[in-house]
Every structure is written in C-alpha cells, then in structure tokens.
Amino acid sequence: MRELITDFHFIRPAVLLLIPVVIAIWWLWQRRSDPLRGWRKQIDPDLLKALLVGRESSLRGPAQWVLVVWLVSVVAIAGPTWRLEPSPFADDATPLMILLKSDVSMDTPDPAPSRLERAHLKIADLAEARKGQALGLIAYSGSAHLVLPPTRDTAVVAEMAAEISPEIMPVRGDRLDLALLEAARVLTRGEAGGSILVVADLVDSDPEALSSARKEFPFPVQFLQIQAPDAPRDNSLRDAAKVLRAGVEMLSVDDGDINVIVRRASSAPVAQSGDRSDRWEESGYWLLPLLGLILLASFRREKNELSTGEVSA
C-alpha cells in the first residue's frame, strides 16, 4: 500500500489531456443525438419535463455510462503504474548500491545508540537479507568515496560499513549528489543495471544539484531514513526524495523496513544499451474488469428502465 501511494504515476501522462476533449465530444454528441431536441424548441421545458416523468432518465442514462467508459479508457491508456518491471533474470538479482551518509549529524544519539550505529545495524540486516546478491557501498559527507563495488560477499559489505565514521571522511558536509553520481558510474560500468539505497538521517544537499544528478542516470533510488521512531520528523529527506523520484522507508524496530527495501531492489530493471529511463510496469489492464462491469451495469440498467417504460405505457 505504501508503494502505491509513494510511487504511483502515469507512464503516458500526456494522454490525460484527452479528458476535456472526451468530455467535449460527449457533450456535443449528447446534444446532437437528443431525441427530444425538436420538442425542446416548441414545448415549455417544465411541461416537457412533466410529460416525460419516468422516461427522461432512461434516455440519458446510457449516454452517461458511455462517458464513464470513455474516461476510464483514457486513464487506462495513460498507463497508471506504481512498480518497476521485475528483472527478466529472476535468479540473478541486480546490484544494490548503498550510499551511507557519514557526516557529523549521524553521530547524534537518537537516543543511544547513535544514528550511525543504527545505520550499521540495518546494513548488517540488509547484507543478511541479500546474502549472495550483489551489494556495494559508498560513504559520503562533503565528498563521496567508493568503499566496495557490488560484491556477492555481503558480509564484507557489512563489516566495511561498520568501520565508517565521520572521523575518516576528508570533508564535512552533505554532497548526496556526488554520491549518487559515483553510484551511477559504478552501476553503469558493471552493465548489470541495479538500484541505489541512501541511508541517511536528513539531506542538506542543494536541490538543484540533486535534480541535475538525477538526470544523469536511470537507476531507481530509495531512502532509509535513520531516525528513532519517536524522534521529531525532518522533512528535508522527503523533499529530496521528491526531487529524486525516490521511495522513503522509515527505520523500524523489526525487519519491516529491510523487507520493503529488498523487495523494491529485487524489481530493479536490468540496464540495456541506450536505456535512459526507469521501466515501469504497465498496470492499465487492471481497469479492464472495471470497464466490463460498467458496461454490464449500463446494459442491465437500460433494460430495466425500458421495461419500466413499457409498463407505464
């Protein structure tokens, strides 16, 4: 449900511009096909309405259902989606690059242990959950540094992550944009596609720099926000996620957050030559049963109304 809310969008949003066109065409068709069009010009509207009690709805009802069918069809063609296409190589999960923030803010007790220690523990859980599946690590603060390229030895990734702290970082700050570009460089060089996970408490990077970096790579991004469940929420990370079109998972005391991250990473697309966009799964076909039910309901209603009209006559 959370993925549906966070990732929902349309593959072909321009198609939605047809909605006012469809409504206009329906309205014109309704006016031209009105069987009472001639009578409306000669009989007082109130008198005509009284003469048509029980019948006018039967004349307009089917036309209203036609409009509903047209509108639902436009939405279906626009391609509603909320999840990426799964990898065609089901047994060969795509790499996941972890971007671990290592600035001084991560040393904050939230309460004890510190945010960075919580991040180390979660990375260890993630390494266990993705055992045998490629996992890489980048540490960043005011600069970004590749710690490990994607490797199937995920235990080594967890061990290396545990050694990262603000003290070993050469520059303080928050240059998430540099870390994203470095992760994209590594994933592109590996030619196996993949996705990116940012493990951070907050984001203090320039939004324009993040937006510019996002245009440079096609890989999906997600966040794991490292804050205690009862800590005051910082919206900077969610704002950055909007810029990067990324999902956000809150830190949990159980493995719920890790399970969601692993599931999203498992659906990361495999890179193809010349492919510069995320491949989202087409979900418009889910509206086809709805169209069938609408058509069935309209036919049933039309039949009932016609039968009522015959009895009244």
Secondary structure as UniProt FT lines:
FT   HELIX           2..7
FT   STRAND          9..10
FT   HELIX           13..17
FT   HELIX           18..32
FT   TURN            35..36
FT   HELIX           37..42
FT   HELIX           45..51
FT   TURN            52..55
FT   HELIX           56..77
FT   STRAND          80..81
FT   TURN            90..91
FT   STRAND          96..101
FT   HELIX           104..107
FT   HELIX           115..129
FT   TURN            130..132
FT   STRAND          135..140
FT   STRAND          144..151
FT   HELIX           154..162
FT   HELIX           166..168
FT   HELIX           176..190
FT   STRAND          195..200
FT   HELIX           207..214
FT   TURN            215..216
FT   STRAND          221..225
FT   TURN            229..230
FT   HELIX           236..244
FT   STRAND          247..250
FT   HELIX           256..266
FT   TURN            273..274
FT   HELIX           284..287
FT   HELIX           288..312
//
